[in-house]
Amino acid sequence: MSTRSYTWRGFSATIEVPDSVGRLIRRTSRLGGGTAASGRLIFADPLPQLLIQSRNFEDALQYFRAWFSPVHSGSTARGGKQLGEGPVIGGSDMDEAVDAFPWYHSIELPGGVVTPGIFDHRPLVPHYGLPADLSTQRALDVATFDGFWAFELERRGAEVVAVDIDRLSSLDLPPQLRSAIVADGLDRESGQGFSLAHRALNSKVQRVVSSVYDLDPAALGTFDLVHVADLLLHLERPLDALRHIRSVTRGTALIADVIDLHLKRSDNQLVQYLGGWWSAMWWIPSLDALAQMVLDAGFSRVRLHTVYNLAGVHEHDGLWRAVLIADA
Ligand SMILES: C[S@@+](CC[C@H](N)C(=O)[O-])C[C@H]1O[C@@H](n2cnc3c(N)ncnc32)[C@H](O)[C@@H]1O
């Protein structure tokens, strides 16, 4: 037997109830109401309201169409220059080549040319937590895109490997959106910008086509420094990706990704779920949830280096990002 006490308008009463009834009362009041079907089974009553959003398929596709529209490329006429392997380029050839396709990164190339990236990370570099001297270090840049961070690691002396997927349709996308991208002729190969900047900078960075999910120490070896930025939000399986990143980290990983600073700090497990529709964004975690995922993926220690907000050149408001430094 257990006892239950009730107070009402100054009167109180204590009653004895069998233990099973006491447990049922406790569980029912935790749920905020319910209908008991038996001692161990309770149904929420009333049912909670479903708050779901219908996905706007056209908007999702429009995002990728806009990425290839002229607003994202340079101001001069777009050339049709072939950008396969070739000698280091310069002068007006360079301007024409740079304008031939959209850029993600603003990269300073010889001759005063800056690629017209939709993100300019240059002011962030001094605050980002990269060691000044990386000579004798092996570094990996995961999800390199045009290679801004890979070239920065190389500039600091590291021997650098950079990985990225082969084409747009290899992104983690809802299958309906992936099919529409292919049908729309938007399924471009990746790496054009990287290859041009690589030649212009006479870089030795080795670009490997690989998904983060395929990172494997048996294939690429391990690295003193692994850099990965703005990738986890685009992945259906961020924890799986972090485990693969951990598998090739022998020193430190610098992990920068989008966070939602407004999610409640008292609950370190909160994550916004977006479903991969608009801009292939799947999740925005709280700061604590992101750090927790890094730890759960097998890193021994994680600390926060900085939190910054960077708007793209065509955006009014940027997203917040955390830079985490994790030890193997
Ligand atoms: C938002 S960009 C970030 C570029 C760069 N890391 C930065 O922070 O400036 C996302 C990059 O992730 C790459 N990516 C997406 N899915 C990937 C995957 N499964 N494996 C490796 N890279 C991936 C994209 O191709 C793209 O280059």
The ligand as a MOL file (V3000), in Angstrom:
LIG
                    3D

  0  0  0     0  0            999 V3000
M  V30 BEGIN CTAB
M  V30 COUNTS 27 29 0 0 0
M  V30 BEGIN ATOM
M  V30 1 C 28.0640 24.6620 -47.5060 0
M  V30 2 S 29.3920 23.9790 -48.4010 0 CHG=1
M  V30 3 C 30.7290 24.2140 -47.2660 0
M  V30 4 C 32.0680 24.4080 -47.9530 0
M  V30 5 C 33.2740 24.5530 -47.0290 0
M  V30 6 N 33.4420 23.3940 -46.1980 0
M  V30 7 C 33.1820 25.7820 -46.1810 0
M  V30 8 O 32.8360 25.6770 -45.0090 0
M  V30 9 O 33.4430 26.8730 -46.6570 0 CHG=-1
M  V30 10 C 29.0090 22.2800 -48.2680 0
M  V30 11 C 30.0110 21.3520 -48.9390 0
M  V30 12 O 29.7590 20.0310 -48.4780 0
M  V30 13 C 29.9280 19.1530 -49.5530 0
M  V30 14 N 29.2520 17.8960 -49.2330 0
M  V30 15 C 27.9390 17.6510 -49.1720 0
M  V30 16 N 27.6960 16.3700 -48.8610 0
M  V30 17 C 28.9110 15.7830 -48.7020 0
M  V30 18 C 29.3290 14.4780 -48.3530 0
M  V30 19 N 28.4590 13.5050 -48.1160 0
M  V30 20 N 30.6450 14.2390 -48.2600 0
M  V30 21 C 31.5660 15.2170 -48.4980 0
M  V30 22 N 31.2140 16.4720 -48.8210 0
M  V30 23 C 29.9090 16.7530 -48.9340 0
M  V30 24 C 29.3170 19.9160 -50.7060 0
M  V30 25 O 29.6560 19.3440 -51.9570 0
M  V30 26 C 29.9200 21.2880 -50.4570 0
M  V30 27 O 31.1940 21.3690 -50.9930 0
M  V30 END ATOM
M  V30 BEGIN BOND
M  V30 1 1 1 2
M  V30 2 1 2 3
M  V30 3 1 2 10
M  V30 4 1 3 4
M  V30 5 1 4 5
M  V30 6 1 5 6
M  V30 7 1 5 7
M  V30 8 2 7 8
M  V30 9 1 7 9
M  V30 10 1 10 11
M  V30 11 1 11 12
M  V30 12 1 11 26
M  V30 13 1 12 13
M  V30 14 1 13 14
M  V30 15 1 13 24
M  V30 16 1 14 15
M  V30 17 1 14 23
M  V30 18 2 15 16
M  V30 19 1 16 17
M  V30 20 1 17 18
M  V30 21 2 17 23
M  V30 22 1 18 19
M  V30 23 2 18 20
M  V30 24 1 20 21
M  V30 25 2 21 22
M  V30 26 1 22 23
M  V30 27 1 24 25
M  V30 28 1 24 26
M  V30 29 1 26 27
M  V30 END BOND
M  V30 END CTAB
M  END
